[in-house]
Every structure is written in C-alpha cells, then in structure tokens.
Amino acid sequence: MGRPLDGIRVIDVSEGAQGPWAGALLGDLGADVIKVERPQGEMMRHSGPTKRGMALPIAGMNHGKRQVVLDAKEVEGRQALLSLISTADVFLENWRRGVAERLDVDYETLATINPRLVYASASGFGVAGKYSHKATVDGISQ
C-alpha cells in the first residue's frame, strides 16, 4: 500500500527544528525530501550531543531525507537550487525576513519558475513587526 505523499518532491532549505521537522514528517508520509545545506552545514549539524561524530539533533530532524550541499550565494549553487525547485512540489524555508529575496528564491520569483509550487515559509517572529528581522530558534519562538 502506498503512502499519502508518494510522488511528492520537497526541497527543504530550512534549519533548526521547525522546518526540518516538518520536512521529516512529510518524508514519513512518503514525500521525497531533498535537504539542501550550505557548505558549512546547518546549525543543528554542529549541536550536541553527538554519537560517532554525528550530531543527534541533525539525525532526528532530517531522517529519511536525501542530502545536497550547495552554496545558494554563489551563481552555480543558486542555479543548482533553482533546478531542484523546478522539479519540486513543495519548498520549505525558515530564513529571517529578506533572506529569500536576497537569494532570489522568494515566492514571487519561484512562482514564475514553478507555478504549481507550494511555498512553505516559517518565521519565529512573523513577516512584519519590530522583531521580524531577527533570527530565532524554536524554543524562543514558542
């Protein structure tokens, strides 16, 4: 028997807990989730505790995902990311306000490349207001 999200492709550029956990749940339901990390790795890759050199939070939040490393700030990395997005059904991000626009992967830009794309964006402090430009982690947001 198939799973509910078989055939759905998710590109996950999120970090921390909130976005990666959403991607892991989508994968558990059958989606093909591709985790895209910057060359230095996402923040959870460097947090403890570790076992055999792997940060346990990264394993828990990103189980079942395929991994890709690219630098979206560089032309080649951005082109590779856009190529992945053109084949996707869902794009997950949880950057600070303005980051997606600076990288040219905001909803308006991606909708021209892939009009059927579901753009899922999570923010600790929302997209407007005095703290919307700040980075945060899940526990503080809650």
N, C-alpha and C positions, 0 to 999 in steps of 0.2 A: 504494500500500500504506500502510495506517495505521501509526502508531507505537504502541508498547506502552501509553502512558499517555494516549492520546487520550480526551477526555471526562472526565478527572480535573481538578478545580479545587483549587489550592493557594493558601492565604493565607500569605504569608511576611512576618512582622514581625521577622525576625532581622537582626542587624547583624554587621559584621566579615567574617570569612571562612567559618567553619564552617557557619553556617546559610545565608547567601546562596549559597554554592557548592552546597550540597545542593539548594536551590531551582532554581538554574540547570541542574543535571543533570536534575532532574525535568522541567523545561521542554524540555530537549534530547530527552527521551524522549516528548514530546507533551503533557505536562500544561499546562493554562492556569494560569500562575503570576501571582498578583497581589501585587506587592511593596508593602507598606504602610510608609511612612516618616513619622516625626514632622515637624512643620513645619520644624525646623532641619536636617533631613536626617540620615541615619545617619552614623556616624563615618567610614566609608570614603569618603563623598562629599567629605570635607574633607582627604583624604590625597593625597599626590603619588605619582608625577609626574602632571602634567596635560597635556592636549593640547586646544587650542581651548577652554580653560576647563572641561573635564571631567576629573575625577579618573579616571585609567585603572583603578585598582582597582575602582571602582564599576561601570565598564562591563564589566569582565571577570567580576565576581561576580554581576552582575544582568542579563546579556544575555538577551534573549528574554522578559523579564517586562513585564507591564503595571504602571504606577506609579500609586499613590494616596497622597496626602498627607492625613493626619488626625492629630488630637491625641487619643489614647485617654484622656488625663487629663481631658478635657472631656466633658460629657454627650453633646453631639451627635456628637463624634468616636467615643466609645465605642459609641453606638447604630449609627453607620455601620459600625464594625468588626464588631459583632455581626451586623449584617445580611449582611455579606460572609461571615462564618463560617457562617451558617445555610445558605449555598449551597455550602459547600466540602466537599471530601473529606478534605483534609489541612490542618493548621495547623502552621506552623513557628515556633518561638521559641527564643531562646537568652539570655534575660534572667538576671540574678542571682536567687538564691533570694528568693522573696517578691514579686517584681515582678508576676508574673501574678496572684497573689492580690489584690494592691492594686488592680489594674486590672479585677478580676473577669473575667479571661479564663483562669483556671486550668482544668485538665482537668475537675474536678467540675462547675464552672459551665457550661462549654461542652458537656459531655455531655448536659446537660438540654435545651439548645437544639438540638443536632445529635448524636443518639446514634450515628450511623454515622461520626462524625469521627475520623480518625486524628490524634492529638495528638503531634507530634514535638518534643521538648524536648531541647536540648543544653546542657550546662553544663561550663565549664572545670574546675571542682573538685568536681563532683558535687552531690548534693542534701543531703548530710549531712557532718559533719566540720568541723574548725576553720576551713577556708578556703572552705566552701560559700557563704558570703555575699559573697565577693569577686568583683569583675568581673575578667575576664582577656581576653586575646587569644589567638588560635590558637597562635602560636609559643611562648608561655609555657606554655600548657596541655600542649603536646606535650613 
